[in-house]
Amino acid sequence: MTISEYDFIVVGAGSAGAAIAGRLSENPAWTVLLLEAGPSDRNPWIHIPIGYAKTFYDSRYNWKYMTEREPFLGGRTIYQPRGKTLGGTSSINGMVYVRGIASDFDTWRQLGNPGWSYEDVLPFFRRLESNERGSDEYHGRDGPVKIGEPAWRTQLSDAYIEAVANAGVHRTDDFNGPEQEGVGYYQITARDGRRSSTARSYLVPARGRANLHIVTGALAERIVIEGKRATRIVYKQGNQSVTAKARRDIIVSGGAVNSPQLLQLSGIGPAGLLAENGVKVMHELPGVGENLQDHYAGRLMYKINRRWSLNERMKTLPQRLLLGAEYFLTRKGPMAVGASTVAAFFRSNPALSEPDSQLQFFAFSTDGFDKGLHPFPGFSVLVNPHRPESRGFVRIKSSKPQDAPLIQMNFLQAEADKLISIEVMKFAMRVHASDPIKSLIDGELKPGRDVRSDDEILAYVTETGESCYHLCGTCAMGPKDNRLAVVDERLRVHGIAGLRVADASIMPRLISGNTNATSIMIGEKCADMIRVDNC
């Protein structure tokens, strides 16, 4: 067994972890160890935006988790991809750059987390951005993450935006400005045809720093707790067990699944669960692994009568070669964009004061990336409520780090989630009955013309609905007197010194939109708090 010593140890090189390690290593007086269970991010498909379709089921770069049988979805299991490489999920996701809305963060503050209001977090969003639009009150241009405009605007996408506008949602060109509501094109974490993962944004510039040590293929096994302080991390690299000591802090950034798993494996969590799995209880903390949240979406899919989708451009080998040539010559076109190009943030009920739901438009149709695109032109749409009331959990099933934990989402557990899911599906149907998209539709593939009543819509969403892969909440931030809180407002684990958690798992409530941008912001803010606390 080898032992090394650092000021800080960051476990997980994902959206938050890479940002933390990159920022901490800017101080030459500090030594930083960054551990990543997956391999390096050298695969070209990680850096080509459309490569998400290649890594979506690739176990080399993806944990490929599956939930347990979901009790409120008729016993179905739900796929949950999670990044397993430098950059984590930011290296394999659809690259959507959305922050949420101001009230999301104001609610975090109201739940007992000073320093996390929208006014508090906005500077960290601006700090991470190198926005193609430049700098203003809401955007930054000097940050490491390149935020780009869509590189593929099509007649089909433009027609869809017009149809949503005709259904009553105003147009917008910025979901991250003074208000989120509206319909328009996404900005993405890519520019000039290259994905801007946190590995590329934070770690590539830091690689020359002698004080940063990045170790891939390093599976964290447990955090060593001495007294009530985290002092060491034990990890496995190949067949070798390695122990690293932290002089200051260990920061766990494994994400909403792996962070609670590591805490539980280390004896921090619900005492009964730990005892059942043969793990010695070092510190009882009931909230570890609880409060799991995600967006749950219904899918609609249509065949169209124009050759305006990606389907027909991927149909034959010569057509795919032309796409490749377009990308390599211009860094534009379908290979340079994320999964979804257009979105609408809207109110499921006009009486609401702000949007509570999201629609994502895809200029292609498929029954699954592993099955290829349909041989005819088509598009698909995901639509979901933003603030689900249903809660799930993540729990270890054994004391072995290599064993995947139990993931239970409990989608549609809450009656309110069922009712709003019906309303957002109805909204999408109204859009598709509006011109000009109505005149393009040549057939409804999903849910089908026989699904129109509330009961039929709910049954369809229950039987076929999907995760949006926005998992969060399992190491929730909150005051010590909150029984389910795991970390305080400075992301320090309650009751354990020298240990923090910083990733999507600390979100006490799910934000109104895709979670990657907020995860990076959490990394930026964590690094800043560590800097202040160690002055």
Secondary structure, DSSP 8 states (H G I E B T S, - for coil): -EEEEEEEEEE--STTHHHHHHHHTTSTT--EEEE-SS--S--HHHHSGGGHHHHTT-TTTB--EE----TTTTT---EE--B-STTGGGGTS--B-----HHHHHHHHHTT-TT-SHHHHHHHHHHHEEETT--SSS--SSSSEEEB--S---HHHHHHHHHHHHTT--B-S-TTSS---EEEE--BSEETTEE--HIIIIITTTTT-TTEEEESSEEEEEEEEETTEEEEEEEEETTEEEEEEEEEEEEE--HHHHHHHHHHHTTEE-HHHHHHTT---SEE-TTTT--BB--EEEEEEEEESSS-SSGGGGSSHHHHHHHHHHHHHHS-SGGGS-S--EEEEE-SSTTSSS--EEEEEES--BS-GGG-B-SS-EEEEEEEESS----BEEE-SSS-TTS--EEE--TT-SHHHHHHHHHHHHHHHHHHTSTTHHHHEEEEEES-TT--SHHHHHHHHHHH-EE-S--B-TT-B--TTSTT--B-TT-BBTT-BTEEE-SGGG-SS--SS-SHHHHHHHHHHHHHHHHHHT-
